[in-house]
Amino acid sequence: MRFIIIGGGTDAGGWYIGPDGKIHKIPGWNPEQLSNVAHALQGLREIAQIKTPGLAERALVPITDMLQKELAGHLKEGDVLVVGT
């Protein structure tokens, strides 16, 4: 299991120890991509607070679609994404 942390953040990569006991590199993020993801995550937090029936759900669809696409290139099955504030 790998922990991927997005917060104050950096575009630098990292490393993790795999189930094979070896050290593996996690590639860095494109700085613009990381910024877009951070803003989209902030948007999710804000939109989730909208109380108008159905509005939040409709607004969340394009943002979650974008996040799934962006994060898919950096996350693997079993990873844990930690989002800072």
ZADO-1210 file (C-alpha; in nm, 4 decimals, padded with zeros to 6 digits):
<atoms>
<atom x="00.0000" y="00.0000" z="00.0000" code="MET" pos="1"/>
<atom x="00.1253" y="00.3477" z="-00.0868" code="ARG" pos="2"/>
<atom x="00.0099" y="00.6734" z="00.0716" code="PHE" pos="3"/>
<atom x="-00.0204" y="00.9627" z="-00.1729" code="ILE" pos="4"/>
<atom x="-00.0455" y="01.2986" z="00.0052" code="ILE" pos="5"/>
<atom x="-00.1827" y="01.6134" z="-00.1567" code="ILE" pos="6"/>
<atom x="-00.1716" y="01.9264" z="00.0536" code="GLY" pos="7"/>
<atom x="00.0632" y="02.2201" z="00.0589" code="GLY" pos="8"/>
<atom x="00.2264" y="01.9901" z="-00.1855" code="GLY" pos="9"/>
<atom x="00.5144" y="01.9698" z="-00.4197" code="THR" pos="10"/>
<atom x="00.5586" y="01.8458" z="-00.7729" code="ASP" pos="11"/>
<atom x="00.8497" y="01.6273" z="-00.6624" code="ALA" pos="12"/>
<atom x="00.8181" y="01.2532" z="-00.6840" code="GLY" pos="13"/>
<atom x="00.8770" y="01.0143" z="-00.3992" code="GLY" pos="14"/>
<atom x="00.9599" y="00.6562" z="-00.3164" code="TRP" pos="15"/>
<atom x="00.7880" y="00.3612" z="-00.1554" code="TYR" pos="16"/>
<atom x="00.8887" y="00.0117" z="-00.0511" code="ILE" pos="17"/>
<atom x="00.6911" y="-00.2385" z="-00.2562" code="GLY" pos="18"/>
<atom x="00.5661" y="-00.5822" z="-00.1545" code="PRO" pos="19"/>
<atom x="00.8817" y="-00.7183" z="-00.3177" code="ASP" pos="20"/>
<atom x="01.0846" y="-00.5363" z="-00.0493" code="GLY" pos="21"/>
<atom x="01.2468" y="-00.3083" z="-00.3066" code="LYS" pos="22"/>
<atom x="01.2408" y="00.0710" z="-00.3276" code="ILE" pos="23"/>
<atom x="01.0316" y="00.2070" z="-00.6152" code="HIS" pos="24"/>
<atom x="01.0139" y="00.5654" z="-00.7455" code="LYS" pos="25"/>
<atom x="00.6875" y="00.7570" z="-00.7711" code="ILE" pos="26"/>
<atom x="00.7129" y="01.0033" z="-01.0622" code="PRO" pos="27"/>
<atom x="00.6582" y="01.3718" z="-00.9938" code="GLY" pos="28"/>
<atom x="00.3546" y="01.5696" z="-01.0967" code="TRP" pos="29"/>
<atom x="00.3441" y="01.8389" z="-01.3594" code="ASN" pos="30"/>
<atom x="00.3122" y="02.1593" z="-01.1484" code="PRO" pos="31"/>
<atom x="00.0091" y="02.2812" z="-01.3461" code="GLU" pos="32"/>
<atom x="-00.1579" y="01.9416" z="-01.3122" code="GLN" pos="33"/>
<atom x="-00.0948" y="01.9381" z="-00.9361" code="LEU" pos="34"/>
<atom x="-00.2405" y="02.2892" z="-00.9081" code="SER" pos="35"/>
<atom x="-00.5515" y="02.1887" z="-01.1048" code="ASN" pos="36"/>
<atom x="-00.6034" y="01.8822" z="-00.8860" code="VAL" pos="37"/>
<atom x="-00.5612" y="02.0865" z="-00.5661" code="ALA" pos="38"/>
<atom x="-00.8142" y="02.3466" z="-00.6880" code="HIS" pos="39"/>
<atom x="-01.0608" y="02.0761" z="-00.7943" code="ALA" pos="40"/>
<atom x="-01.0331" y="01.9095" z="-00.4523" code="LEU" pos="41"/>
<atom x="-01.0984" y="02.2454" z="-00.2857" code="GLN" pos="42"/>
<atom x="-01.3979" y="02.2880" z="-00.5165" code="GLY" pos="43"/>
<atom x="-01.5340" y="01.9495" z="-00.4075" code="LEU" pos="44"/>
<atom x="-01.5133" y="02.0563" z="-00.0443" code="ARG" pos="45"/>
<atom x="-01.7011" y="02.3788" z="-00.1176" code="GLU" pos="46"/>
<atom x="-01.9641" y="02.2329" z="-00.3526" code="ILE" pos="47"/>
<atom x="-02.0453" y="01.9550" z="-00.1062" code="ALA" pos="48"/>
<atom x="-02.1745" y="02.2257" z="00.1305" code="GLN" pos="49"/>
<atom x="-02.4473" y="02.3453" z="-00.1126" code="ILE" pos="50"/>
<atom x="-02.7889" y="02.2635" z="00.0324" code="LYS" pos="51"/>
<atom x="-03.0051" y="02.3285" z="-00.2775" code="THR" pos="52"/>
<atom x="-03.1506" y="01.9859" z="-00.3710" code="PRO" pos="53"/>
<atom x="-02.9738" y="01.8304" z="-00.6710" code="GLY" pos="54"/>
<atom x="-02.7424" y="02.1250" z="-00.7370" code="LEU" pos="55"/>
<atom x="-02.4334" y="01.9873" z="-00.5631" code="ALA" pos="56"/>
<atom x="-02.4777" y="01.6481" z="-00.7290" code="GLU" pos="57"/>
<atom x="-02.4918" y="01.8037" z="-01.0784" code="ARG" pos="58"/>
<atom x="-02.1924" y="02.0287" z="-01.0110" code="ALA" pos="59"/>
<atom x="-01.9814" y="01.7449" z="-00.8709" code="LEU" pos="60"/>
<atom x="-02.0026" y="01.5189" z="-01.1767" code="VAL" pos="61"/>
<atom x="-01.7594" y="01.7073" z="-01.4062" code="PRO" pos="62"/>
<atom x="-01.5161" y="01.7714" z="-01.1194" code="ILE" pos="63"/>
<atom x="-01.5085" y="01.4091" z="-01.0038" code="THR" pos="64"/>
<atom x="-01.4693" y="01.2934" z="-01.3650" code="ASP" pos="65"/>
<atom x="-01.1683" y="01.5245" z="-01.4072" code="MET" pos="66"/>
<atom x="-01.0159" y="01.4124" z="-01.0762" code="LEU" pos="67"/>
<atom x="-01.0552" y="01.0448" z="-01.1616" code="GLN" pos="68"/>
<atom x="-00.8785" y="01.1017" z="-01.4930" code="LYS" pos="69"/>
<atom x="-00.5948" y="01.3074" z="-01.3398" code="GLU" pos="70"/>
<atom x="-00.5407" y="01.0820" z="-01.0393" code="LEU" pos="71"/>
<atom x="-00.5543" y="00.7599" z="-01.2427" code="ALA" pos="72"/>
<atom x="-00.2060" y="00.8312" z="-01.3755" code="GLY" pos="73"/>
<atom x="-00.0631" y="00.8568" z="-01.0244" code="HIS" pos="74"/>
<atom x="-00.2584" y="00.6087" z="-00.8142" code="LEU" pos="75"/>
<atom x="-00.2537" y="00.2324" z="-00.8218" code="LYS" pos="76"/>
<atom x="-00.5007" y="-00.0149" z="-00.6765" code="GLU" pos="77"/>
<atom x="-00.4609" y="-00.0251" z="-00.3007" code="GLY" pos="78"/>
<atom x="-00.3104" y="00.3256" z="-00.2739" code="ASP" pos="79"/>
<atom x="-00.4403" y="00.5607" z="-00.0096" code="VAL" pos="80"/>
<atom x="-00.4933" y="00.9258" z="-00.1084" code="LEU" pos="81"/>
<atom x="-00.4554" y="01.1740" z="00.1771" code="VAL" pos="82"/>
<atom x="-00.5822" y="01.5236" z="00.1027" code="VAL" pos="83"/>
<atom x="-00.4567" y="01.8054" z="00.3249" code="GLY" pos="84"/>
<atom x="-00.6239" y="02.1381" z="00.3778" code="THR" pos="85"/>
</atoms>
